[in-house]
């Protein structure tokens, strides 16, 4: 049975009129009352526009694109590519554009990496009867969040919204449906190729700066790195020489200093992404260490600035724009879904001046 306005009012202990005022935002409501109503809306999973069955044939021209941080080029590039597929104007966005059929309005939702905010945006997009939703980047590995996310996606699908995951793994097969179409990256394989490259140069003392521990992208890249170390018989010290942090420059700077404190004889540092690698390079230069003569450095993603860094970063190039554009086409039903519902993009190793043989 669908949740009604009266159900929300009863849960919040207010009148139905007060609930309506809070949701419509057309009348001042005390802050504590407003918070109580919104909490009840969230707990009951109330959808303003009525039961999902009535919405299935009434989606809007809105497409939601969820990103962790729009200021991060990793997400900005993918969001731009998704949006390029929404435009009816030839040459729009990154040059692809669409001339066939009406366009869609792509709205970027910045979650700040918050699982709760991700769920809130999905509920808001359902209320707006979004035609499609594209979720980009890795997700938090938390059982409660995974279950809540799967429930949100089920309601979106029931409401007629197409859902595509881009740059994150597919939902666990054990989760109840739906299982959205997925555009994934081979993070494990890319990380393994980076580590194998350093091992082939002769490095045997390697530090690793990982992203946040609870993120799928972090785990997959770390698994690829450690698989290469284990194959070379060097896995015993991997845990000690791993430092977790955010995917930002400050974490690279602080993490590099911590790795050098733990192991002053390090000859290589692998960073979680290119932005983290910039922080690593700054910390090494501050310590009077040369790159790559004293310490080799690698990044990941091949963001636009990677080739212009000093020295240019050895990294793994992910086809971010191509992946985002594919996700956009899948979201609008303009491209047939891949076999098994998952399309995986491989990352290419880009060897540049930031890596060399140890001395």
Secondary structure, DSSP 8 states (H G I E B T S, - for coil): ----HHHHHHHHTS-HHHHHHHHHT-S---HHHHHHHHHHHHHHT--TT--HHHHTT---SEEEEEES-TTSHHHHHHHHHHHHTT--STT-TTTT---SS---EEEEEE-TT-HHHHHHHHHHHHHTT-SEEEEES--B--HHHHHHHHHHHHHHHHTT-EEEEESS----TTS-S---EEEEE-HHHHHHHHHHHHHHHT---EEEEE--TTBHHHHHHHHHHHHHHHHTT-GGGTTTTEEE--SSHHHHHHHHHHHHHH-TT--EEEESSHHHHHHHHHHHHHTT--TTTT-EEE-SB--TTGGGSSS--BEEE--HHHHHHHHHHHHTT-S---GGGEEEE--EEE--TT-----
